[in-house]
Amino acid sequence: MDKTNTWLIRVFAVFLICVCLIVYLNSQKKPFLLSPKPSIEDLEYKALDKKRANAEFAANRDYTDYEKFGSIIFCRTSFNSRIESANYSKQMELYISGKEADLSEWVIAIKDYENERSKCRDFNP
């Protein structure tokens, strides 16, 4: 064998070992290289968190206005914002945990907000 064939065999062997190592590491519980799980630092997660925070701020602001002015409109928009915030929280949980996410807490919270929204009434302060 000449030197060219020897080097080609060595390069192929190193390549094969690297491929086997990557396949092995990705077959473990925690993927290593090719398909890592999304992390909290991901931009999409940060965008969802920002939307959730904005919805919570709007809910608090509208509820304060409801207490001040007594209008049913502020009460309903407050609960709509709370439902929106819970939906963003659900999306964040799904983004991080994937199919293993336990969304029962968020589903119950959304139903509670919908029930409370139906109780909104006008009053004179």
N, C-alpha and C positions, 0 to 999 in steps of 0.2 A: 504494500500500500504506500502510496505517496503521501506527502505532507498535506495536500489539499483535501484529500478524502479523510484523513485523520482529523483535521480541523472541522470539517463539515459534520462528522460524527460527534465530535465533542460539543459543538454548538447545538446540534439537534438534541443531544442528551441533556444539556443544561436547560434548553427550552422545554423539553418534556418534563423535567423535574419541576420547573417553575409552574407549568400548567397543572401538574398533579397537586402541587402545594396549594395553589389558589383554589382548585376544586375542593380539596380537603377542608381548607379553612372556611369556605363558603357553605359547606355542608353541616357545619357546626350550628349550635343554637343561635349564636350571634354572628351574622354575616360579617366577613372581613373586608373584602375589597370590591367585588363587583356590584353588590346590591346592599349597601349599608342601610340600616333603618334611619328614618329621618330624625334629626335631633332638634332640641328646643331652639337652637340657634338658627334654624333654617328661616329663610325670609318669609315663606308662606305662613309658617307658624306665627312669626312676629306680626304679620299683616292681620291674621285672624285675632291675635291678642289685642291689637290696636282697635280693630272694629268692635270687639267685645267691650273694651274699656270705654269707647265712645258711646256705645249703646247703654251701658250702665250710667254714664254721666247724664245722658239724655233722660233716662228713666228717673233719676234722682231730681233733676231739674224740673221735669214735668210734674212729678209728685209734689214738689214744693209749691209749684204754681197752683196745683189742685187744692192744696191746703190753704193757700192764700186767697184764691178767687172762687173756689167751690164749683168750678165748671166740670161737667162730665167729660168734656173733650180732653182736658189735661189728664184726667184719671185714665181714660182709655189709651191715650198715647203713652203714658207712663208704663202701663202694663204691656203694651205692644213693644216698647223698647226693652222691657225685661224679658219678654219672650224671644226677641231678637238676640239679646245677650246670651240667653241660655242656648239658643241654636248655635251661636258662634263657639260657645264652650263645648258643645257636642262635637262640632267639626274639629276643634283642637284636640279633643280626646281621640277621635277617630284618626286624625293625622299622626299622632304619636303612637297609639296602641294598635291601630289597624283593626283587624277582625276580632281581636281579643278584647276590645273596648267594652266596658260595662256602662251602657248608656241609660240604665234604668233611673239613676238619680236625675238626669236631665229631663227624661220623659215625664217623670213625676212632677218636677219643678214647672215644666211647661203647662201641664194640666192644671196645676194649682194656680198659676198666673192667669190662665184662661178662665178658671172659675171665679177668681177675684175680679177680673175685668168685667164679668157679667154683673157684679154687685155695685158697680160705679153708679153714683147718683149725684144729681145737682143738689147743692145746699147753699144757703145764704150765710156768709161768715158774720 
